[in-house]
Structure formats: structure tokens, C-alpha cells
């Protein structure tokens, strides 16, 4: 009899969790505001990327991590990281700022491959690709990012 009670409780708990999680809507990236504060120097590359995220759910979600790689032309320049966790308010749009952590030696490859573009003032393609991870109450939501912008001129 004790085993039957535990099985019923486990089944009811699983049903409640499934019903609870199906009430949530997908959090979405509304807009990528683009790259800002871009600096190229011999010390490395610096940049910020602003992303606007909409949370349609009745409870807030938190963003604590991201896995976004920034490429300049075809060279991996670094990783866009979250400096501090961000709370996505319920039924609201929040702007999230990611900072670039430059990879060692990336600036050398970027300068060599884009030397003629830099001299002529041509545009250089910046590309961010990866995902943002948000969570609340044990539920995770992965938001894909695939953004490209030409900078220069």
C-alpha cells in the first residue's frame, strides 16, 4: 500500500510539472540593436552588443549565461558574455548588453586579413552566433542568436 501511495504522488507530481511547464510561452529575441563601442587596436578588439528580449510569461525569467561567438569576417574574434545576470520582467521587453571578451591573437589575424579593407575604408562584417540561456523555477529556455552587421564607411 505504501508503494502505491508513493507511485500516485510521483505520478501526480509529474502531471503537475508537465501542466505547469506547458503554460509557458517561448521567450523571444525581438531585436538585435547591433554592435556599439567598437574599438580595434593592437591590444585587441572591444565591442558591446545590445539585444532586446521579450518575456510573454506571467513570471520573470533570469538570464545568467550566453554562448555567443563573435567573428570578424571569417576570424573568430572572441566571445560575447553577460557581465551580470539580468532579470526579464514578466510580459515586458528588456534590453540585455553583452560585452566582447577578445580571444588571444585574434586581432593579429583580423588586421592581416582586413588590412586592405581598413586602408580603403571598406566595410567589415561582424557576425554573432550562438544562444542565450534563460531560466526560472527549473525551466530553461534557449534563445538562438544569429546576427550580422557590416561596420565601416
C-alpha positions, 0 to 999 in steps of 0.5 A: 500500500505504501508503494502505491501511495508513493507511485500516485504522488510521483505520478501526480507530481509529474502531471503537475510539472508537465501542466505547469511547464506547458503554460509557458510561452517561448521567450523571444529575441525581438531585436538585435540593436547591433554592435556599439563601442567598437574599438580595434587596436593592437591590444585587441578588439572591444565591442558591446552588443545590445539585444532586446528580449521579450518575456510573454510569461506571467513570471520573470525569467533570469538570464545568467549565461550566453554562448555567443561567438563573435567573428570578424569576417571569417576570424573568430574574434572572441566571445560575447558574455553577460557581465551580470545576470539580468532579470526579464520582467514578466510580459515586458521587453528588456534590453540585455548588453553583452560585452566582447571578451577578445580571444588571444591573437585574434586581432593579429589575424583580423588586421592581416586579413582586413588590412586592405579593407581598413586602408580603403575604408571598406566595410567589415562584417561582424557576425554573432552566433550562438544562444542565450540561456534563460531560466526560472523555477527549473525551466530553461529556455534557449534563445538562438542568436544569429546576427550580422552587421557590416561596420565601416564607411 
